[in-house]
Amino acid sequence: MRAPLLASLLCLFLTAPALAQNGAGQRETVLRAAREFIIPRYEALAKATKDEQEAWSRFCAAPRKEDLAPLREHYRKAADAWSGIEFVLYGPISTDFRYERMAHWPERKNAIGRGLSNLLAHKGADDLSPERFAQTSAAVQGLSALERLLFEQDAATAFMDGTEVAARRCGVATAIAENLAGTSAKVLDEWRRPDGTLSALQTGDDARIEDAATRIATDYIALFEIIEEQKLGAVMGDGTDAVKPTLAEGWRSGRSAHAIAVNLEAADALGRILVDPATDPGVSLTYALRTARSMAESTPANIGEAAADPKTRPNLVLLRDAVHSLRETAQSTVPEALGITLGFNSRDGD
């Protein structure tokens, strides 16, 4: 679940200039985005989450301390795959609360903690079947909850002490992994099947294509606002004494900076489809993307710790400024290249 953004993308009022795409060009771009970016990213997500599910099944059959590190690596791969597509809300990911069930961040009112406590307190496994588990709170169904089970203090002991409590913990983790794999597979199938989203775009009229272009562009630009204001700004606060490290995405697994770098890598890949990199606007967007991405890749893994340290905080400020500049560049180049006018931000529910 995404919190309402501090400043939604309200009515940018960009008119389509002479260089904007015509209907045929817009259709080609949307189809390329689907075929070359969105579907391959969901293929990677489906594979990573399936591998993760299988790893949990093996681990829980005979938990051993030495198998915990490979299990965590499977988690990181699945989380990376999600970071590479998470900003695209267009398509089947937006139905049946699938987006919220993949990852619950930012967390509100300790929803994950409360939900996991309730789950772990139960006995048996009847409520962990895919059908029953899908009815639980979205907060405990995804990567954010799995991270807490896998990376919190004493995780090794909690899974391997041979008690009913440990068995239940393994059961809950396996149910989460199954849900992630199942949701990812369904989204991929609904994109690729004969009556799916890609087919609808291929045969759709100009209005459908324009709607897809507008929604994809809105999702794309919203990513930079999320990085600037939530993934960085909310954690950094106004100074070293106002840092909120536990607001960082993936702080338990040490992925808060890495997740941003993966977001920007994905944005770079999609950006080259949305805006021709051989044009001046494309050059500007690519430069802004790679500047921010390079900074993110050199940022300390733990954003909270870096923000609280007077020596490393200036680098985070520079990264935030670079993302702000990237956001402005995307706002001025992407809608123009697609020949669209952006309206409300879909993440605000409008």
C-alpha positions in Angstrom: 0.0 0.0 0.0 1.4 3.4 -1.0 0.9 6.4 1.2 -0.7 9.4 -0.5 2.2 11.3 -2.1 3.0 14.7 -0.7 2.5 16.3 -4.1 0.5 14.4 -6.7 1.1 14.8 -10.4 -1.8 17.1 -10.8 -2.5 18.5 -14.2 0.9 19.1 -15.8 -0.9 20.7 -18.7 1.7 19.7 -21.2 0.4 20.3 -24.8 1.6 17.9 -27.4 4.1 19.7 -29.6 5.0 19.2 -33.1 7.7 16.6 -32.2 5.2 14.5 -30.2 4.3 11.0 -31.4 1.4 10.5 -33.7 -1.0 7.6 -33.1 1.1 5.0 -34.8 4.2 6.1 -32.9 2.4 6.0 -29.6 1.1 2.5 -30.3 4.6 1.3 -31.2 6.0 2.8 -28.0 3.3 1.3 -25.7 3.7 -2.2 -27.3 7.5 -2.0 -27.0 7.1 -1.0 -23.3 4.9 -4.1 -22.8 7.0 -6.5 -24.8 10.5 -5.4 -24.0 10.1 -4.1 -20.5 7.0 -5.0 -18.6 6.5 -8.6 -19.6 10.3 -9.6 -19.3 10.3 -8.0 -15.8 7.3 -10.0 -14.7 9.0 -13.1 -16.2 12.0 -12.4 -14.0 9.7 -11.8 -11.0 7.8 -15.0 -11.5 11.0 -17.0 -11.8 12.6 -15.4 -8.7 9.6 -15.9 -6.5 9.1 -19.5 -7.7 12.8 -20.2 -6.9 12.2 -18.6 -3.5 9.1 -20.7 -2.8 11.0 -23.9 -3.6 13.9 -22.8 -1.4 11.5 -22.3 1.5 10.0 -25.7 1.0 13.4 -27.3 1.1 14.5 -25.4 4.1 11.4 -26.0 6.2 11.6 -29.8 5.4 14.8 -29.9 7.4 15.9 -26.5 8.8 19.7 -26.1 9.1 21.6 -23.0 10.1 23.9 -23.3 7.1 20.9 -23.1 4.7 19.8 -19.7 6.1 22.3 -17.7 4.0 21.1 -19.2 0.7 17.5 -18.6 1.7 18.3 -15.0 2.3 20.0 -14.7 -1.1 16.8 -16.1 -2.7 14.9 -13.4 -0.9 17.2 -10.7 -2.2 16.8 -11.9 -5.7 13.0 -11.9 -5.4 13.1 -8.4 -3.9 15.4 -7.2 -6.6 13.0 -8.5 -9.3 10.1 -6.7 -7.6 12.1 -3.5 -7.4 12.7 -3.8 -11.1 8.9 -3.6 -11.9 7.2 -2.3 -8.7 6.6 1.2 -10.1 4.4 0.1 -13.0 0.8 -0.1 -11.6 -0.7 -0.4 -15.1 -2.1 -3.8 -15.9 -3.2 -6.8 -13.9 -1.0 -6.1 -10.9 -3.5 -3.4 -10.0 -6.4 -5.9 -9.6 -7.4 -7.9 -6.5 -5.0 -5.9 -4.3 -2.1 -7.7 -5.9 0.2 -4.7 -5.7 -0.4 -4.3 -2.0 0.0 -8.1 -1.4 3.4 -8.1 -3.1 5.0 -5.7 -0.6 3.5 -3.6 2.1 5.6 -0.4 2.3 5.6 2.2 3.8 4.2 0.3 6.7 1.4 2.1 8.7 0.5 1.5 12.3 2.7 -1.5 12.6 0.4 -3.5 10.3 3.0 -6.1 9.5 4.1 -6.6 13.1 0.5 -7.0 14.4 -0.5 -9.2 11.5 2.5 -11.5 11.9 2.0 -11.7 15.7 -1.5 -12.9 15.1 -0.5 -15.4 12.5 2.4 -16.8 14.5 0.2 -17.2 17.6 -2.1 -19.7 15.8 -1.4 -23.5 15.7 -1.6 -25.9 12.8 -1.6 -25.1 9.2 -5.2 -25.0 8.0 -5.2 -21.2 7.7 -2.0 -21.3 5.6 -3.5 -22.9 2.5 -3.3 -20.6 -0.5 -7.0 -20.1 -0.4 -7.2 -19.3 3.3 -4.0 -17.3 3.4 -5.2 -15.0 0.6 -7.9 -13.9 2.9 -5.5 -12.6 5.6 -4.3 -9.0 5.8 -2.4 -7.8 2.7 0.3 -6.6 5.1 1.5 -10.1 5.9 1.3 -11.6 2.4 4.4 -10.2 0.8 8.1 -9.4 0.7 7.9 -6.9 3.6 6.6 -9.6 6.0 8.9 -12.2 4.7 11.9 -9.9 5.3 10.9 -9.5 8.9 10.7 -13.2 9.5 14.0 -13.8 7.7 16.2 -11.0 8.8 15.1 -9.9 12.3 17.3 -10.7 15.2 17.4 -14.3 16.3 15.8 -15.5 13.0 18.1 -18.5 12.9 17.1 -19.7 16.3 13.4 -19.0 15.7 13.3 -21.3 12.7 15.5 -24.1 14.0 14.8 -24.8 17.7 12.5 -27.8 16.8 9.4 -26.5 18.6 5.9 -26.1 17.3 6.5 -22.4 17.3 9.4 -22.8 14.9 7.4 -25.1 12.7 4.6 -22.5 12.6 7.1 -19.8 11.7 8.3 -21.9 8.8 4.8 -22.6 7.7 3.9 -18.9 7.7 7.1 -18.0 5.7 6.3 -20.8 3.2 2.8 -19.5 2.8 4.1 -16.0 2.1 6.5 -17.4 -0.5 3.8 -19.4 -2.1 1.6 -16.3 -2.3 4.4 -14.2 -3.9 5.0 -16.9 -6.5 1.3 -17.4 -7.2 0.6 -13.7 -7.5 3.6 -13.2 -9.8 2.6 -16.1 -12.0 -1.0 -14.8 -12.3 0.1 -11.3 -13.3 2.4 -12.7 -15.9 -0.2 -15.0 -17.3 -2.8 -12.2 -17.5 -0.3 -10.2 -19.5 0.6 -13.0 -21.9 -2.4 -15.1 -22.5 -4.4 -14.8 -25.7 -7.1 -12.7 -24.1 -4.7 -10.9 -21.9 -3.5 -7.3 -21.5 -0.9 -7.4 -24.3 -3.5 -8.8 -26.7 -5.9 -6.1 -25.7 -3.2 -3.5 -26.5 -2.4 -5.1 -29.8 -6.0 -5.0 -31.0 -7.1 -1.9 -29.1 -8.2 1.4 -30.5 -6.3 4.6 -30.2 -8.1 5.6 -27.0 -6.9 2.4 -25.3 -3.4 3.0 -26.4 -3.5 6.6 -25.2 -4.8 5.5 -21.9 -2.0 3.0 -21.5 0.6 5.5 -22.5 -0.8 8.0 -20.0 -0.9 5.5 -17.2 2.5 4.1 -17.8 4.0 7.6 -18.0 2.2 8.6 -14.8 3.6 5.5 -13.0 7.1 6.3 -14.4 7.2 9.8 -13.2 5.7 8.9 -9.8 8.6 6.6 -9.1 11.0 9.6 -8.8 8.6 11.4 -6.4 8.4 8.2 -4.3 12.2 7.9 -4.2 12.8 11.6 -3.4 10.1 12.0 -0.8 9.5 8.6 0.7 12.6 6.4 0.2 14.9 9.3 0.9 13.2 12.3 2.4 11.0 10.6 5.0 14.0 8.7 6.3 16.5 11.6 6.3 14.3 14.2 8.0 15.4 17.8 8.3 18.7 17.0 10.0 20.8 14.3 11.7 18.7 14.6 14.8 15.5 13.9 12.9 16.4 10.7 11.0 13.9 7.9 11.0 15.9 4.9 10.0 13.1 2.3 10.4 11.1 4.1 7.7 13.6 3.0 5.1 12.5 0.4 2.7 14.2 -2.9 3.3 16.3 -1.7 6.2 16.3 -5.1 8.0 17.9 -6.8 4.9 20.2 -3.9 4.2 18.5 -3.1 0.9 17.4 0.5 1.3 20.0 2.0 -1.0 20.2 -1.0 -3.3 16.4 -0.9 -3.9 16.7 2.6 -5.1 19.6 1.7 -7.4 17.5 -1.1 -8.9 14.5 1.2 -9.3 16.7 3.6 -11.3 18.2 0.8 -13.4 14.6 -0.2 -14.3 13.7 3.4 -15.0 16.7 3.8 -17.3 15.6 0.7 -19.3 12.0 1.9 -19.6 13.1 5.5 -20.2 15.0 4.4 -23.4 11.7 3.0 -24.7 9.5 6.0 -23.8 11.9 8.7 -25.0 14.1 8.1 -28.0 17.7 8.2 -26.6 19.0 9.6 -29.9 17.0 12.8 -29.4 17.9 15.8 -27.2 15.2 15.0 -24.7 16.3 11.4 -24.6 19.9 12.4 -24.0 18.8 14.7 -21.1 16.7 11.9 -19.5 19.4 9.3 -19.9 22.0 11.7 -18.3 19.7 12.5 -15.4 18.9 8.8 -14.8 22.5 7.7 -14.9 23.7 10.5 -12.7 21.2 9.5 -10.0 21.8 5.8 -10.5 25.5 6.2 -10.1 25.0 8.1 -6.8 22.6 5.5 -5.5 25.0 2.6 -6.3 27.7 4.3 -4.3 25.4 5.1 -1.3 25.9 3.2 1.9 23.6 0.2 2.2 21.8 1.6 5.3 20.2 4.9 4.4 19.2 5.6 8.0 22.7 5.2 9.3 24.1 7.3 6.5 21.6 10.0 7.1 22.5 10.2 10.8 26.2 10.5 10.1 27.4 14.1 9.4 30.1 12.6 7.2 27.8 10.6 4.9 24.6 12.6 5.0 25.8 15.2 2.4 26.0 12.4 -0.1 22.4 11.5 0.5 21.4 15.1 0.1 23.2 15.1 -3.3 21.3 11.9 -4.3 18.0 13.4 -3.3 18.8 16.5 -5.3 19.8 14.4 -8.3 16.5 12.5 -8.1 14.6 15.8 -7.9 16.4 17.0 -11.0 15.6 13.6 -12.7 11.9 14.0 -11.7 11.8 17.4 -13.4 13.5 16.1 -16.5 11.1 13.2 -16.7 8.1 15.5 -16.3 9.3 17.7 -19.2 10.4 14.9 -21.6 8.2 11.8 -21.2 4.7 13.3 -21.8 6.0 15.4 -24.6 7.7 12.4 -26.3 4.5 10.4 -26.0 2.2 13.2 -27.1 0.0 13.0 -23.9 -1.2 15.2 -21.1 -0.8 13.9 -17.6 -3.5 14.2 -15.1 -4.0 12.7 -11.7 -1.5 10.3 -10.1 -3.0 6.8 -9.9 -1.2 6.1 -6.6 -3.4 8.7 -5.0 -6.5 6.7 -6.0 -7.8 9.3 -8.5 
